[in-house]
Amino acid sequence: MQRKIITTGDGSKTIHIEEWGEQYHSVHGAINEANHVYLKHGLLYFLDESKSKEVSILEIGFGTGLNAFLTLIEVEKLGININYVGVEAYPVKQEEIEALNYPELISTEHEKEFNTLHDSDWETQVEISKYFSITKELKFFKDITHISKFDVVYFDAFGARVQPELWTEAIFKIIYKVMKPDSVLVTYSAKGTVKRAMRAVGFIVKRLEGPPNKRHMLRAIKR
């Protein structure tokens, strides 16, 4: 499929897939969306509720590494230990990574860590910083086999319009199993079908205010 780098509303880059009319992040602002959905309403919400000093995060759709990069920088400020697992079936190409401007806009001091996120071997746990280690798993979401391992899930798959099979009860049942009790899942999607699929497998789901230029998002809790 034809892919190109585009600039989003906050000046940050993302990857656009022309055949789908779909991109890896919001056209209204890739960094703004990631901070609002995954950091504010995911990780920081969980930390406020749990007071935990060590957190396991699963990202569904590692993609450009933006969510992981923002998380790495945030936990260094907080002194929180993060074990991060990013699942991706189709890794971003090296030339696409080099075209992204996240270190330039977020933190030039952490450019080395951003590159290491992408350069590190797959299927191997790699320590990126004092507080942040990552394991990138090269697989489809349906093939995830962890059980009761994660505190926070960043569900950042392509939209249900283009890949509805990623937003089904079958997928959320797998995700539910990998999460610990009282863990948190967040996603940019607020579709009724997604909310119903989450509730059908046992999640308590709440619709929240979305990132800039998007009305709503979802946060789901496993009790």
C-alpha positions as CSV (number, residue, x, y, z in Angstrom):
1,M,0.0,0.0,0.0
2,Q,1.1,3.5,-0.8
3,R,2.3,5.4,2.4
4,K,3.5,8.9,2.8
5,I,4.6,11.2,5.7
6,I,2.2,14.0,6.5
7,T,2.2,16.9,9.0
8,T,-0.6,16.9,11.6
9,G,-2.3,19.9,13.3
10,D,0.3,20.3,16.1
11,G,3.2,20.2,13.6
12,S,4.1,16.6,14.3
13,K,4.5,14.0,11.5
14,T,2.6,10.8,11.0
15,I,2.2,8.1,8.3
16,H,-0.8,8.3,5.9
17,I,-2.0,5.2,4.1
18,E,-3.5,6.5,0.9
19,E,-5.7,3.5,-0.1
20,W,-7.4,3.5,3.2
21,G,-7.6,7.3,3.8
22,E,-6.2,6.4,7.2
23,Q,-3.2,7.5,9.2
24,Y,-1.3,6.3,12.3
25,H,-2.3,9.3,14.4
26,S,-4.9,12.1,14.4
27,V,-4.5,14.6,11.6
28,H,-5.4,17.2,14.2
29,G,-2.2,16.5,16.1
30,A,-0.3,13.3,16.7
31,I,1.5,14.3,19.9
32,N,-1.6,16.0,21.3
33,E,-3.7,12.9,20.7
34,A,-1.1,10.6,22.3
35,N,-0.6,12.8,25.4
36,H,-4.4,13.1,25.9
37,V,-5.5,9.5,25.3
38,Y,-2.6,7.4,26.4
39,L,-0.7,9.4,28.9
40,K,-3.4,11.5,30.7
41,H,-6.3,9.1,30.6
42,G,-4.2,5.9,30.6
43,L,-0.9,5.8,32.4
44,L,-1.3,8.9,34.6
45,Y,-4.9,7.9,35.6
46,F,-3.7,4.4,36.6
47,L,-0.8,5.9,38.6
48,D,-3.2,8.3,40.4
49,E,-5.6,5.4,41.3
50,S,-3.0,2.8,42.2
51,K,0.0,4.8,43.5
52,S,2.1,2.1,41.9
53,K,5.9,2.6,41.4
54,E,6.1,-0.2,38.8
55,V,3.8,-0.5,35.8
56,S,3.5,-3.0,32.9
57,I,2.1,-1.5,29.7
58,L,0.9,-3.3,26.6
59,E,0.6,-1.3,23.4
60,I,-1.7,-2.7,20.7
61,G,-0.1,-1.2,17.6
62,F,3.5,-0.1,18.3
63,G,3.6,1.8,15.0
64,T,5.8,4.9,15.0
65,G,6.8,4.5,18.7
66,L,5.3,7.8,19.6
67,N,3.3,6.5,22.6
68,A,6.3,4.6,23.9
69,F,8.6,7.6,23.5
70,L,6.2,9.9,25.4
71,T,5.8,7.3,28.1
72,L,9.6,6.9,28.5
73,I,10.1,10.7,29.0
74,E,7.2,10.9,31.4
75,V,8.3,8.1,33.7
76,E,11.8,9.6,33.9
77,K,10.2,12.7,35.5
78,L,8.1,10.6,37.8
79,G,10.7,7.9,38.8
80,I,8.3,5.1,37.8
81,N,9.6,1.8,36.5
82,I,7.9,0.7,33.2
83,N,8.0,-2.7,31.5
84,Y,6.6,-1.9,28.1
85,V,5.4,-4.5,25.5
86,G,4.6,-3.2,22.0
87,V,2.8,-5.6,19.6
88,E,3.1,-4.9,15.9
89,A,2.6,-7.1,12.8
90,Y,4.0,-4.7,10.2
91,P,6.9,-2.6,11.6
92,V,7.5,0.9,10.3
93,K,10.3,1.2,7.8
94,Q,13.6,2.9,8.7
95,E,13.2,5.7,6.1
96,E,9.8,6.5,7.7
97,I,11.2,6.6,11.2
98,E,13.9,9.0,10.0
99,A,11.2,11.3,8.5
100,L,9.3,11.6,11.8
101,N,10.1,14.7,13.9
102,Y,9.1,13.6,17.4
103,P,12.5,14.1,19.2
104,E,12.7,17.5,17.6
105,L,9.3,18.6,18.9
106,I,9.2,16.7,22.2
107,S,12.8,16.4,23.5
108,T,16.0,16.5,21.5
109,E,17.8,15.3,24.7
110,H,16.0,11.9,24.2
111,E,16.7,11.5,20.5
112,K,19.0,8.6,21.2
113,E,16.3,6.8,23.2
114,F,13.8,7.3,20.4
115,N,16.1,5.7,17.9
116,T,16.9,2.8,20.3
117,L,13.2,2.1,20.6
118,H,13.2,1.3,16.9
119,D,16.7,-0.1,16.5
120,S,16.3,-2.6,19.4
121,D,15.8,-6.3,18.5
122,W,12.4,-7.8,18.4
123,E,11.3,-10.5,20.9
124,T,14.0,-9.3,23.3
125,Q,13.6,-7.2,26.4
126,V,15.8,-4.1,26.0
127,E,16.6,-1.5,28.7
128,I,16.2,1.9,27.1
129,S,16.7,4.0,30.2
130,K,17.0,3.6,33.9
131,Y,13.2,3.5,34.3
132,F,12.1,2.1,30.9
133,S,12.5,-1.3,29.3
134,I,10.7,-2.6,26.2
135,T,9.9,-5.8,24.4
136,K,8.7,-5.5,20.8
137,E,6.6,-8.5,19.7
138,L,6.3,-9.2,16.0
139,K,2.8,-10.8,15.8
140,F,-0.9,-10.2,15.1
141,F,-3.1,-9.1,18.0
142,K,-5.0,-12.4,17.9
143,D,-1.8,-14.2,18.7
144,I,-1.1,-12.5,22.0
145,T,-0.8,-15.1,24.8
146,H,0.1,-13.3,28.0
147,I,-2.2,-13.9,31.0
148,S,-2.9,-11.3,33.8
149,K,0.3,-9.4,33.1
150,F,-0.5,-5.8,32.3
151,D,-1.7,-2.8,34.3
152,V,-2.3,-0.4,31.3
153,V,-3.2,-1.1,27.7
154,Y,-2.8,1.5,25.0
155,F,-5.2,0.2,22.3
156,D,-4.0,2.1,19.2
157,A,-4.9,-0.1,16.3
158,F,-6.1,1.2,12.9
159,G,-9.7,2.4,13.0
160,A,-12.7,0.1,12.8
161,R,-13.7,1.7,9.5
162,V,-10.7,0.1,7.8
163,Q,-9.9,-2.9,10.1
164,P,-13.1,-3.8,11.9
165,E,-11.7,-7.3,12.8
166,L,-9.4,-5.6,15.3
167,W,-12.3,-4.1,17.3
168,T,-14.3,-7.3,17.9
169,E,-15.4,-9.2,21.1
170,A,-12.8,-11.9,20.1
171,I,-9.9,-9.4,20.2
172,F,-11.2,-7.7,23.4
173,K,-11.6,-11.1,25.1
174,I,-7.8,-11.7,24.4
175,I,-7.0,-8.3,25.8
176,Y,-9.1,-8.8,28.9
177,K,-7.2,-12.0,29.7
178,V,-3.8,-10.3,29.5
179,M,-4.8,-7.5,32.0
180,K,-4.6,-7.6,35.7
181,P,-7.5,-6.9,38.0
182,D,-8.2,-3.1,38.2
183,S,-6.1,-2.5,35.1
184,V,-6.9,0.2,32.5
185,L,-7.4,0.2,28.7
186,V,-7.6,3.4,26.8
187,T,-8.3,4.1,23.1
188,Y,-9.0,7.0,20.8
189,S,-12.1,5.2,19.5
190,A,-15.6,6.0,20.9
191,K,-17.7,4.0,18.4
192,G,-20.8,2.4,19.9
193,T,-19.8,-1.0,18.4
194,V,-16.5,-0.8,20.2
195,K,-18.0,0.1,23.5
196,R,-20.5,-2.7,23.3
197,A,-17.8,-5.2,22.4
198,M,-15.8,-4.2,25.4
199,R,-18.7,-4.4,27.7
200,A,-19.7,-7.8,26.3
201,V,-16.4,-9.3,27.5
202,G,-16.6,-7.8,31.0
203,F,-15.0,-4.3,30.9
204,I,-16.6,-1.3,32.7
205,V,-16.5,1.3,30.0
206,K,-16.6,5.1,30.3
207,R,-16.7,7.6,27.5
208,L,-14.4,10.6,28.1
209,E,-13.7,13.9,26.3
210,G,-11.5,13.3,23.3
211,P,-8.3,14.9,22.2
212,P,-8.4,18.2,20.1
213,N,-11.1,18.1,17.4
214,K,-12.5,14.7,18.5
215,R,-15.5,14.6,20.8
216,H,-14.9,11.4,22.7
217,M,-12.6,8.5,23.5
218,L,-13.0,5.4,25.7
219,R,-11.5,4.1,28.9
220,A,-12.2,0.6,30.1
221,I,-11.5,-0.9,33.5
222,K,-11.1,-4.6,34.3
223,R,-12.6,-5.2,37.8
